[in-house]
Amino acid sequence: MNWYVIGRKQAGRDACLLDGQAGTDRKGTTASKFRDALGKACVPPRGLRLAIALFLIILTGLGVAGYAWAKKEVTLEVDGKRLSVTTFQMDVKGLLEQEHVRLGPEDAVVPGLQTDLREGMRIKVIRAIPVTIVADGKTLPALTRSKTVFELLQEENVELGEEDIVNPPLESELSKDLKVIVTRVSRRVEEKEVSIPFSVKRKPTASLLKGQTKVISSGKDGLAVEKWEVVLHDGEEKERRLVERRVLKEPVDRVVQVGILQTVSRGGEELRFSRVLTMRATAYTFLVRGRNTASGIPPRRGIAAVDPRVIPLGTKLYVEGYGHALAADKGSSIKGNKIDVFFASRAEALAWGVRYVKVYILE
């Protein structure tokens, strides 16, 4: 019969089994030797124990090192705030999810979402802001991450001419709901014929009374061609500048003789006057006796009604065909170069009628 020897650990030691080892009998020498060998085999060799201990130490160290490696302190800038964040996330996308940061369709993050996180890294979320561009008769709303007006126009493919005006200026920083207006500036050249007004030359002459004039030669306008540069803002004229003028026909001056004679002899009397007027003269008489003139004096021969805007009241006059007169009255129908002389009777007034006379304004 084959015997199997079972070795058991006493007082908590593990049992060891040697299968297939048989003794000659229960009490034989061979069984005793197996038991001795079995006792020696159940105790691990010293080298194995040291290997196990070293493995455990290394495993623990790796765990500690892995924890330290996975933990990171980073800085997150978002919506105007700077946050110090402790994270075990592996990349930027995971960090934003951890901090519940949502990105809009035009928002950006620097560095990119797939970038691996590392200790001390700075992550910045750049928000797109709404702005409006007005150009070429159109209003274009836009979401942008650009910093300046210049960058915005480049982003939106708005090309600028050399003289186009941008408001606010290109270097201005963008802000929420900013309106950027682009004014298109263009130029064109126009040519047109224009008349050149004639000048009036006045020649004094003693052959005419002061205040009288006589045309010697009529004037005639000249002709010129002008070239104008016109500046347009969005197709509408803003300003124009004369760049060239060519005279095709010179104007002809008008020549007028001007009287300088200030004395005249009437009825043997030498009259000195400041000017002479040709006026439409009518006559009037009493309507209701007892009524005074506009200047407050009673009407009498030698009183004349005038337009005070032409001849001031109180002016001394000499009226051809009538004689000396004083501008002392006025009437609703006496306007401009009109004068109304007074007669004591209706018959004299009717006899005067209506005539054109020279009226001398006496000094």
Secondary structure, 3 states (H helix, E strand, C coil): CCCCEEECCHHHCCCEEECCCCCCCCCCHHHHHHHHHHHHHCCCCHHHHHHHHHHHHHHHHHHHHHHHHHCEEEEEEECCEEEEEEECCCEHHHHHHHCCCCCCCCCEEECCCCCECCCCCEEEEECCEEEEEEECCEEEEEEECCCEHHHHHHHCCCCCCCCCEEECCCCCECCCCCEEEEECEEEEEEEEEEEECCCEEEEEEEEEECCCEEEEECCECEEEEEEEEEEEECCEEEEEEEEEEEEEECCECEEEEEEEECEEEECCEEEEEEEEEEEEEEEECCCCCCCCCCCCCCCCCCEEEECCCCCCCCCEEEECCCEEEEEEECCCCCCCCEEEEECCCHHHHHHHCCEEEEEEEEC
